Amino acid sequence: MSKITWTRTDEAPLLATYSFKPVVEAFASTAGIEVETRDISLAGRILAQFPERLGDKKVEDALTELGKMAKTPEANIIKLPNISASLVQLKKAIAELQAQGYDIPDYEEAPEQYAVVTGSAVNPVLREGNSDRRAPEAVKNFVKKNPHRMGAWSADSKTAVATMDSGDFRNNEKSVIMPAADELTIKHVAADGTETELLGGLKVLEGEVIDGTFMSAKKLDEFLKAQVARAKEEGVLFSAHMKATMMKVSDPIIFGHIVRAFFADVFDKYGEQLEAAGLNGENGLGAIYDGLEKLEGGAEIKAAFDEALAAGPDLAMVNSDKGITNLHVPSDVIIDASMPAMIRTSGQMWNKNNETQDTLAVIPDSSYAGIYQAVIDDCKANGAYDPTTMGTVPNVGLMAQKAEEYGSHNKTFKIAANGKVQVVNSASDVLIEHEVEAGDIWRACQTKDAPIQDWVKLAVTRSRLSGMPAIFWLDSERAHDANLIELVNKYLADHDTEGLDITIASPVEATKTSVERIRRGEDTISVTGNVLRDYNTDLFPILELGTSAKMLSVVPLMAGGGLFETGAGGSAPKHVQQVEEENHLRWDSLGEFLALAESFRHEKQARGNEKAGVLAAALDKATERVLDEGKSPSRKVGEIDNRGSHLYLAAYWAEELAAQTDDAELAAAFKDFSAALNENLEAIAQELLDAQGSPADLGGYYSPDEDKTTAVLRPSAKYNELLDSLKK
């Protein structure tokens, strides 16, 4: 029997799974396809670390199993968005699981075991292929007919990006291409000659690109102090934009610097006391406020923070009504979601008065900050983009085998003392060396040669199939990118590129070209590294479609399998809160619909399952009907939500399957089901609406109760009965 693996993840995508997966199971069963579930949620990943303590509550290490599966030709994995946990989120999840009776330790008792759970712990394990993300034609056409709101831009907008011009990761980077397989050591050599091994036994392959760089803490503090003063002087909001979830080692440290810079006077006066209590800002202002409640003299220090807030520049808000600032929680200001949202809202963010205001977007590292400034400059000059006419910017992203994983792993360090950091090979040759000072953040990364070759191949393939020009976004003035440019030129020669428009440009120049073409309704493939893949697949979809959740995200696995991702989960926490408050799930499962169709197509191509191909074609038509007939979830309680959207998708899908003539057996299987579902459609839809309006008890946020959550997300007995009948 063929098999599709559906991932159990977190927050709104998890709640949607309770409603949609029964539909998937029922329909897939008619093509002889089993749909299995693997739990890679934050809660599941935590519990998997402690099998010896859990007894009969022990859970499988599903992530490790899926990682192995991704390296096989049989893999067909549908990956929903998961939490890339910050320390704050991790501790909340631990507390919830402990309250549910799981015998797991506090974070402080097992920091090393918990370290493998935090940050971007899932994607690097599963992504054994490079990324192909694009806006499906049906979605793009729908948005052109039904454009989302875009805020107007003014030429005299004060909004700008602030970034470092020296001392940051980009400007300090050094890079080498390995001439042979080797084993490397990263070590610190103190000023007195004392050597400390930071990481040993780092195995590398021939042709692998190895980088090292650091951010100067001194330069960072100078930069941040200047930006706080600039925001105050210019009368704009101060906002920080980081990736503290993915870059789980480096970016919380940088976030702490930002908090301390904004509240410099408070830390000058109370810094020793705050540091001693672990309130250094790395977990955000919210964690400081929580800690002050238990600290002697905490009320006095809290008053000092409040005074500094009032005296400093206006601060961007995450939730004005609740007083949650841009500096409250590191995981609340994920750059790839927050910057496009700001650009879409006239270049403004929300202030404490719940009004929008021009903003100084502070992005310390200059590696990619320029792309956002380029878009802002374009909007100032030409106004907002028009979703009804604008082109598209799909992405081919380098990410296979943990390529370009920055700041999130065992190769990122906060430097303890002045000296040097060296990367040396097995012959003790120094490959990379930096002079560093205490407090600096040093990081290395690896990019294997096989994924680079596959990335170039995928770019050529997508350009050939789409007819679009493709631009490799690579900066010749940055050490890592200079090496990649050499390899890209080398591997492009292995492919037939005649008639294709494939070029290389710096990220800033590539952005300018892409947005110029967008305004003319022209399409351009962005071929990028891993971090820009993350940024671009939010930036352009949010501008084009209003959300990145409507992107088609395919990962052709290098071993021959397929990984099908379902979009971004940036607003998922707010969606869960709405379910808990009024039992309305506004999560849009369009990404799941698109990924599922590609998964079925893969089954047909890889295993010759013709019925899977019929399911895919019918699902595409049903998805278009959901869009065209307005059956996507509403944001408002009392209107159609995620469950209702699934119901109509199932009804349209069944109609298409009953009407198609490519497979008589499938048509017969769906004839009676479709008739019965349509007969009861209005009544079931009303049941789903009637379920809304009151608080919903899920039994947990990170680890919801199975029975309670099923009851909330599957409230129609008749609908459940019909789906079950299809599987018989």
Residue pairs with C-beta under 8 A, 6 or more apart in sequence:
1 32
1 33
1 34
2 31
2 32
2 33
2 34
2 76
2 603
2 607
2 609
2 612
3 33
3 34
3 35
3 36
3 74
3 76
4 24
4 28
4 33
4 34
4 35
4 36
4 76
4 77
4 78
4 599
4 603
5 35
5 36
5 37
5 38
5 66
5 69
5 75
5 76
5 77
5 78
6 17
6 21
6 24
6 35
6 36
6 37
6 38
6 78
6 80
7 37
7 38
7 39
7 40
7 66
7 77
7 78
7 79
7 80
7 82
8 14
8 17
8 37
8 38
8 39
8 40
8 41
8 44
8 80
9 17
9 40
9 41
9 79
9 80
9 81
9 82
9 83
9 569
10 41
10 42
10 43
10 81
10 82
10 83
10 569
10 572
10 702
11 81
11 83
11 569
11 572
11 573
11 575
11 576
11 701
12 569
12 571
12 572
12 573
12 575
12 576
12 579
12 585
12 587
12 642
13 80
13 81
13 82
13 566
13 569
13 572
13 587
13 592
14 41
14 80
14 704
15 575
15 576
15 579
15 585
15 587
15 642
15 698
15 704
15 709
15 712
15 713
16 585
16 587
16 589
16 592
16 642
16 646
16 713
17 80
18 709
18 710
18 712
18 713
18 714
19 585
19 642
19 643
19 646
19 713
19 714
20 589
20 592
20 642
20 646
21 35
21 37
22 714
22 720
22 723
23 646
23 649
23 650
23 723
24 35
24 596
25 35
25 723
25 727
26 723
26 724
26 726
26 727
27 615
27 650
27 653
27 654
27 657
27 726
28 34
28 35
28 600
28 615
29 726
29 727
30 611
30 615
30 666
30 669
30 670
30 726
31 600
31 603
31 609
31 611
31 612
31 614
31 615
31 666
32 609
32 611
33 600
33 603
33 609
33 612
38 62
38 65
38 66
39 59
39 60
39 62
40 62
40 63
40 66
40 82
40 122
41 82
41 83
41 702
41 703
42 82
42 83
42 85
42 89
42 90
42 93
42 117
42 702
43 93
43 96
43 97
43 702
43 703
44 59
44 62
44 63
45 63
45 117
45 121
45 122
46 90
46 93
46 94
46 97
46 104
46 114
46 117
47 54
47 57
47 58
47 59
47 97
47 102
47 104
48 59
48 60
48 61
48 62
48 63
48 64
49 104
49 110
49 113
49 114
49 116
49 117
50 103
50 104
50 105
50 110
50 113
51 58
51 59
51 61
53 103
53 104
53 105
54 102
54 103
54 104
55 103
57 101
57 102
57 103
63 121
63 122
63 125
63 126
64 125
66 77
66 125
66 126
67 125
67 126
67 128
69 75
69 77
69 561
70 77
70 125
70 126
70 127
70 128
70 129
70 557
70 559
70 561
70 563
71 128
71 557
71 559
72 559
72 560
72 561
73 559
73 560
73 561
73 606
74 561
75 557
75 559
75 561
75 562
75 563
76 561
76 562
76 564
76 599
76 602
76 603
76 606
77 126
77 561
77 562
77 563
77 564
78 564
78 566
78 592
78 595
78 596
78 599
79 126
79 563
79 564
79 565
79 566
79 595
80 565
80 566
80 569
80 592
81 566
81 567
81 568
81 569
81 572
82 122
82 569
83 89
83 245
83 569
83 702
84 118
84 119
84 120
84 121
84 122
84 123
84 245
84 246
84 248
84 331
85 93
85 117
85 118
85 119
85 121
85 245
85 331
86 118
86 119
86 244
86 245
86 248
86 252
86 283
86 329
86 330
86 331
87 107
87 118
87 252
87 282
87 283
88 283
88 284
88 286
88 287
88 329
88 330
88 331
89 331
90 107
90 114
90 117
90 118
91 107
92 701
92 702
93 702
93 703
94 104
94 106
94 107
94 114
96 700
96 701
96 702
96 703
97 104
97 702
97 703
98 104
100 700
100 703
107 114
118 248
119 245
119 246
119 247
119 248
119 249
119 408
120 245
120 246
120 248
120 405
120 408
123 399
124 399
124 402
124 405
126 563
127 399
127 400
127 401
127 402
127 555
127 563
128 400
128 401
128 555
128 557
128 558
128 559
128 561
128 563
129 400
129 454
129 555
129 556
129 557
129 558
129 563
130 396
130 397
130 398
130 399
130 400
130 451
130 454
130 455
130 458
130 555
130 556
131 395
131 396
131 397
131 398
131 399
131 533
131 537
131 553
131 554
131 555
132 394
132 395
132 396
132 458
132 462
132 553
132 554
132 555
132 556
133 394
133 395
133 397
133 533
133 537
133 551
133 552
133 553
133 554
133 565
134 392
134 394
134 395
134 551
134 552
135 392
135 394
135 541
135 544
135 545
135 550
135 551
135 552
136 550
136 551
136 552
136 594
138 620
138 623
138 624
138 627
139 545
139 550
139 590
139 594
139 627
140 392
140 544
140 545
142 624
142 627
142 628
143 387
143 388
143 544
143 545
143 546
144 387
144 388
144 389
145 388
147 386
147 387
147 388
148 387
148 545
148 546
149 546
150 344
150 384
150 385
150 386
150 387
150 543
151 344
151 345
151 346
151 347
151 348
151 356
151 384
152 346
152 383
152 384
153 346
153 347
153 379
153 380
153 383
153 384
154 346
154 380
155 380
155 381
157 346
157 347
157 358
157 376
157 379
157 380
158 234
158 235
158 236
158 358
158 360
159 236
159 342
159 347
159 348
159 358
159 359
159 360
159 361
159 376
160 360
160 361
160 373
160 376
161 361
161 363
161 369
161 370
161 372
161 373
161 376
162 223
162 227
162 230
162 360
162 361
162 362
162 363
163 362
163 363
163 364
163 365
163 366
163 369
163 370
163 373
164 171
164 219
164 220
164 223
164 364
164 365
164 366
165 171
165 366
166 219
167 215
167 216
167 218
167 219
167 220
167 223
168 215
168 216
168 219
168 220
168 364
168 365
168 366
168 367
169 213
169 214
169 215
169 365
169 367
169 406
169 443
170 213
170 365
170 366
170 367
170 475
170 478
171 366
172 213
172 214
172 215
172 216
172 434
173 211
173 212
173 213
173 478
173 479
173 480
174 211
174 212
174 213
174 432
174 433
174 434
174 479
175 209
175 210
175 211
175 212
175 432
175 479
175 480
175 482
175 483
176 209
176 210
176 431
176 432
176 483
177 207
177 208
177 209
177 210
177 483
177 486
177 487
178 204
178 205
178 206
178 207
178 208
178 209
178 210
179 206
180 206
181 203
181 204
181 205
181 206
182 203
182 204
182 425
182 426
183 201
183 202
183 203
183 204
183 425
183 426
184 202
184 203
184 204
184 210
184 423
184 424
184 425
184 426
184 431
185 197
185 199
185 200
185 201
185 202
185 423
185 424
186 197
186 198
186 199
186 200
186 202
186 212
186 411
186 413
186 421
186 422
186 423
186 444
187 195
187 196
187 197
187 198
187 421
187 422
187 424
188 195
188 196
188 198
188 413
188 415
188 416
188 417
188 419
188 420
188 421
188 422
188 436
189 195
189 419
189 420
189 421
189 422
190 196
190 417
190 418
190 419
191 417
191 418
191 419
196 416
198 413
198 421
199 410
199 411
202 411
204 210
204 446
205 448
205 449
206 449
207 448
207 449
208 446
208 447
208 448
208 449
209 446
209 447
209 449
209 452
209 480
209 483
209 484
209 487
210 423
210 431
210 432
210 444
210 445
210 446
211 432
211 444
211 445
211 446
211 447
211 479
211 480
212 421
212 423
212 432
212 434
212 442
212 443
212 444
213 434
213 442
213 443
213 444
213 479
214 415
214 421
214 434
214 436
214 440
214 441
214 442
214 443
215 250
215 254
215 364
215 365
215 440
215 441
216 437
216 440
217 257
217 437
217 438
217 439
217 440
217 441
218 437
218 439
220 254
220 257
220 364
221 257
221 261
223 364
224 257
224 258
224 261
224 262
224 362
224 364
225 261
225 264
227 238
227 261
227 360
227 362
228 238
228 261
228 262
228 264
228 312
228 313
230 360
231 237
231 238
231 313
231 314
231 360
232 238
232 312
232 313
234 360
235 314
236 313
236 314
236 357
236 358
236 359
236 360
237 313
237 314
237 315
237 316
237 326
237 348
237 349
237 351
237 357
237 358
237 359
237 360
238 262
238 312
238 313
238 314
238 315
238 316
238 326
238 359
238 360
238 362
239 315
239 316
239 326
239 333
239 338
239 342
239 349
239 359
239 360
239 361
239 362
240 255
240 258
240 326
240 327
240 333
240 362
241 333
241 335
241 338
241 339
241 361
241 362
241 363
242 251
242 254
242 255
242 258
242 330
242 333
242 334
242 335
242 363
243 251
243 334
243 335
243 336
243 407
243 531
243 534
244 251
244 252
244 255
244 330
244 331
244 333
244 334
245 330
245 331
245 334
246 407
246 408
246 534
247 406
247 407
247 408
247 412
248 407
248 408
249 407
249 408
249 409
249 412
249 413
249 443
250 406
250 407
250 408
250 412
250 441
250 443
251 330
251 407
252 282
252 283
252 330
253 282
253 414
253 441
254 364
254 365
254 441
255 281
255 282
255 284
255 327
255 330
256 280
256 281
256 282
257 281
258 281
258 327
258 362
258 364
259 281
259 282
259 284
259 285
259 288
259 327
260 267
260 271
260 280
260 281
262 308
262 312
262 315
262 327
263 281
263 305
263 308
263 312
265 304
265 308
266 301
266 304
266 305
266 308
267 274
269 304
270 301
270 304
273 295
273 297
273 301
274 280
274 288
274 301
277 291
277 295
278 291
279 287
279 288
279 291
279 292
279 295
281 288
281 327
282 330
283 329
283 330
284 327
284 328
284 329
284 330
284 332
285 305
285 325
285 327
285 328
286 324
286 328
286 329
287 329
288 305
289 302
289 305
291 298
292 298
292 299
292 301
292 302
292 305
295 301
309 315
309 325
313 360
314 351
314 352
314 357
315 325
315 326
315 327
315 351
315 352
316 325
316 326
316 349
316 350
316 351
316 359
317 323
317 324
317 325
317 326
317 349
317 350
317 351
317 352
317 354
318 324
318 325
318 326
318 328
318 329
318 332
318 333
320 350
320 351
320 352
320 353
320 354
321 354
323 352
324 332
326 332
326 333
326 349
334 570
335 363
335 535
336 534
336 535
336 537
336 538
336 539
336 570
337 538
337 542
337 548
337 568
337 570
337 571
339 361
339 363
339 372
339 535
339 539
340 538
340 539
340 542
340 543
340 548
341 542
342 348
342 349
342 359
342 361
343 372
343 375
343 376
343 379
343 539
343 543
344 542
344 543
344 546
345 356
346 356
346 384
347 358
347 359
347 376
347 379
347 380
348 356
348 357
348 358
348 359
349 356
349 357
349 359
350 356
350 357
351 357
361 372
363 369
363 372
367 478
367 531
368 507
368 531
368 532
368 535
370 507
370 508
370 511
371 507
371 508
371 511
371 532
371 535
371 536
371 539
372 539
373 508
374 508
374 511
374 512
374 515
375 511
375 515
375 539
378 512
378 515
378 516
379 385
382 519
385 515
385 518
385 519
385 543
385 544
387 543
387 544
387 545
387 546
389 521
390 518
390 519
390 521
390 543
390 544
391 517
391 518
391 519
391 520
391 521
391 522
391 523
391 524
392 518
392 523
392 540
392 544
393 514
393 518
393 523
393 524
393 525
393 526
393 536
393 540
393 544
394 462
394 466
394 468
394 523
394 525
394 526
395 525
395 526
395 527
395 528
395 533
395 536
395 537
395 540
396 455
396 458
396 459
396 462
396 470
396 525
396 526
396 527
396 528
397 455
397 527
397 528
397 529
397 530
397 532
397 533
397 534
397 536
397 537
398 404
398 447
398 451
398 452
398 455
398 528
398 529
398 530
398 533
399 451
399 530
399 533
400 448
400 450
400 451
400 454
400 455
400 558
401 448
401 450
401 451
401 558
402 409
402 446
403 446
403 447
403 448
403 451
403 452
403 455
403 529
403 530
404 445
404 447
404 480
404 529
404 530
404 531
405 445
405 446
405 530
406 412
406 443
406 445
406 530
406 531
407 441
407 443
411 443
411 444
411 445
411 446
412 441
412 442
412 443
412 444
413 421
413 441
413 442
413 443
414 439
414 440
414 441
415 421
415 436
415 437
415 438
415 439
415 440
415 441
415 442
416 438
417 438
418 436
418 437
418 438
419 435
419 436
420 433
420 434
420 435
420 436
421 433
421 434
421 436
421 442
422 430
422 432
422 433
423 430
423 431
423 432
423 433
423 444
424 430
424 431
425 431
432 444
434 442
436 442
445 480
447 480
447 484
449 487
450 558
451 558
452 484
452 487
452 488
452 491
453 491
453 494
454 558
455 527
456 487
456 488
456 491
456 492
456 494
456 495
457 491
457 494
457 495
458 556
459 470
459 472
459 502
459 525
459 527
460 470
460 492
460 495
460 496
460 497
460 500
460 502
462 468
462 470
462 525
463 469
463 470
463 500
463 501
463 502
463 525
464 500
466 523
466 525
468 523
468 524
468 525
469 500
469 501
469 502
469 503
469 524
469 525
470 500
470 501
470 502
470 503
470 524
470 525
470 526
470 527
471 502
471 503
471 504
471 505
471 510
471 513
471 514
471 524
471 525
471 526
471 527
472 484
472 485
472 488
472 502
472 503
472 504
472 505
472 527
472 528
473 505
473 506
473 507
473 510
473 511
473 526
473 527
473 528
473 529
473 532
473 536
474 481
474 484
474 485
474 488
474 504
474 505
474 506
474 507
474 529
475 481
475 482
475 506
475 507
476 482
476 485
476 506
477 506
481 529
484 529
485 504
488 504
489 504
492 502
505 513
507 528
507 532
510 526
513 524
514 524
514 526
514 540
517 523
517 524
518 524
518 540
518 544
526 532
526 536
526 540
528 536
537 548
537 551
537 553
537 568
538 548
538 568
538 570
541 547
541 548
541 550
541 551
542 548
545 551
547 567
547 568
547 588
548 567
548 568
548 570
549 566
549 567
549 568
549 569
549 588
549 590
549 591
550 567
550 588
550 590
550 591
550 594
551 567
551 568
551 591
551 594
552 594
552 595
552 598
553 564
553 565
553 566
553 567
553 591
553 595
554 562
554 563
554 564
554 565
554 598
555 562
555 563
555 564
555 565
556 562
557 563
560 606
561 606
562 598
562 599
562 602
562 606
564 595
564 596
564 598
564 599
564 602
565 591
565 595
566 589
566 591
566 592
566 594
566 595
567 590
567 591
572 587
575 585
575 586
575 587
576 698
576 701
578 584
578 585
578 586
578 637
579 585
579 696
579 698
579 712
580 695
580 696
580 698
581 695
582 637
582 692
582 693
582 694
582 695
582 696
583 637
583 691
583 692
583 693
583 694
583 695
583 696
583 712
584 636
584 637
584 638
584 641
584 692
584 693
585 633
585 641
585 642
585 643
585 713
586 633
586 634
586 635
586 641
586 642
587 633
587 642
588 632
588 633
588 642
588 645
589 642
589 645
589 646
589 649
590 623
590 626
590 627
590 632
593 619
593 622
593 623
593 626
593 649
594 623
596 619
597 616
597 619
597 620
597 623
598 616
600 612
600 613
600 615
600 616
600 619
601 612
601 613
601 616
603 609
603 612
603 613
604 610
604 612
604 613
604 616
610 662
610 663
611 663
611 665
611 666
614 657
614 660
614 662
614 663
614 666
615 657
615 666
617 656
617 660
617 662
618 653
618 656
618 657
618 660
619 653
619 656
621 652
621 656
622 649
622 652
622 653
622 655
622 656
623 649
625 631
625 648
625 652
626 632
626 645
626 648
626 649
626 652
629 648
631 640
631 644
631 645
631 648
631 649
632 640
632 645
633 640
633 641
633 642
633 644
633 645
634 640
634 641
637 692
637 693
638 689
638 692
638 693
639 689
640 685
640 688
640 689
641 688
641 692
643 688
643 691
643 713
643 714
643 715
644 685
644 688
644 689
647 681
647 684
647 685
647 688
647 719
648 681
648 685
650 677
650 723
651 674
651 677
651 678
651 681
654 670
654 673
654 674
654 677
655 674
655 678
657 666
657 667
657 669
657 670
657 674
658 667
658 670
658 671
658 673
658 674
658 675
659 667
660 666
660 667
661 667
669 726
670 726
673 722
673 725
673 726
676 722
676 725
677 684
677 722
680 718
680 719
680 722
683 718
684 716
684 718
684 719
687 715
687 716
687 718
687 719
688 715
688 716
691 712
691 715
696 712
697 708
697 712
698 704
698 705
698 708
698 709
698 712
699 705
699 707
699 708
699 709
714 720
